[in-house]
Amino acid sequence: MVDVDTKRYVAHGTNLRLVNTDFSKVKDPEGKPVGIPMLDLVKKQPEGEYEYRWRNPVTSKIEHKHAYVRKVGEFLVAVGYYSG
């Protein structure tokens, strides 16, 4: 969960060290922006989807990840799954 005004994580399901870090600076391992496109998406519409590559914590491999994002109040809420 990210505050859309401050662009900072306010919660994370698996990595508490991310709380209060700048989501807008997040990029995938290949340098593709992750944070900015998701923040831009919820500025334009209440929900959407975004695909990128990320390290799967189960396999430790860089895999395709599909995220569903939704704006809830002043927060971006995202959930995702790995598609291999």
Phi, psi and omega per residue, in radians:
M1 nan 2.339 -3.070
V2 -2.241 2.371 3.023
D3 -1.305 2.067 -3.071
V4 -1.205 -0.381 3.114
D5 -1.377 -0.838 -3.113
T6 -1.534 -0.279 -3.098
K7 1.117 0.419 -3.118
R8 -1.937 2.513 3.044
Y9 -1.062 2.370 2.990
V10 -1.923 -0.266 3.082
A11 -2.818 2.716 3.053
H12 -2.621 2.384 -3.045
G13 -1.205 -0.467 -3.078
T14 -2.262 -0.252 -3.067
N15 -2.317 1.605 -3.107
L16 -1.153 -0.339 3.106
R17 -1.152 -0.316 3.125
L18 -1.358 -0.338 -3.115
V19 -1.002 2.262 -3.129
N20 1.345 0.135 3.031
T21 -1.583 2.831 -3.041
D22 -1.427 1.841 -3.136
F23 -1.132 -0.510 -3.085
S24 -1.152 -0.304 -3.135
K25 -1.631 -0.035 -3.089
V26 -1.257 2.280 3.065
K27 -2.287 2.733 3.100
D28 -1.350 3.031 -3.095
P29 -1.035 -0.334 3.129
E30 -1.685 0.066 3.115
G31 1.584 0.056 3.106
K32 -1.291 2.247 3.110
P33 -1.044 2.455 3.098
V34 -2.033 -0.856 -3.068
G35 -1.158 -0.899 -3.084
I36 -1.025 -0.842 -3.133
P37 -1.080 -0.626 3.113
M38 -1.210 -0.710 3.095
L39 -1.120 -0.733 3.106
D40 -1.103 -0.670 -3.128
L41 -1.034 -0.835 -3.097
V42 -1.348 -0.162 2.992
K43 -1.320 -0.554 -3.061
K44 -1.586 -0.526 -3.081
Q45 -2.629 2.779 -3.046
P46 -1.268 -0.346 -3.139
E47 -2.763 2.856 3.123
G48 -3.134 -2.911 -3.093
E49 -2.341 2.671 3.119
Y50 -2.573 2.408 3.121
E51 -2.030 2.476 3.136
Y52 -2.786 -3.109 3.103
R53 -1.941 2.482 -3.079
W54 -2.691 2.749 3.104
R55 -1.325 2.123 3.107
N56 -1.335 2.113 -3.096
P57 -1.171 -0.298 3.129
V58 -1.462 -0.797 -3.081
T59 -1.671 -0.270 -3.038
S60 1.100 0.280 3.108
K61 -1.801 2.643 3.026
I62 -1.337 2.113 -3.083
E63 -2.330 2.889 3.044
H64 -1.228 2.371 3.109
K65 -2.198 2.420 3.139
H66 -1.998 2.142 -3.120
A67 -1.991 2.414 2.958
Y68 -1.781 2.243 -3.127
V69 -2.137 2.558 3.120
R70 -2.556 2.479 3.033
K71 -1.575 2.182 3.115
V72 -2.182 1.857 -3.027
G73 1.107 -2.163 3.111
E74 -1.809 0.444 -3.107
F75 -2.123 2.522 2.939
L76 -1.638 2.158 3.092
V77 -2.004 2.222 -3.103
A78 -2.255 2.469 2.987
V79 -2.335 2.625 -3.107
G80 -2.649 3.032 3.105
Y81 -2.492 2.721 3.123
Y82 -1.633 2.401 -3.106
S83 -2.031 0.327 3.045
G84 1.480 nan nan
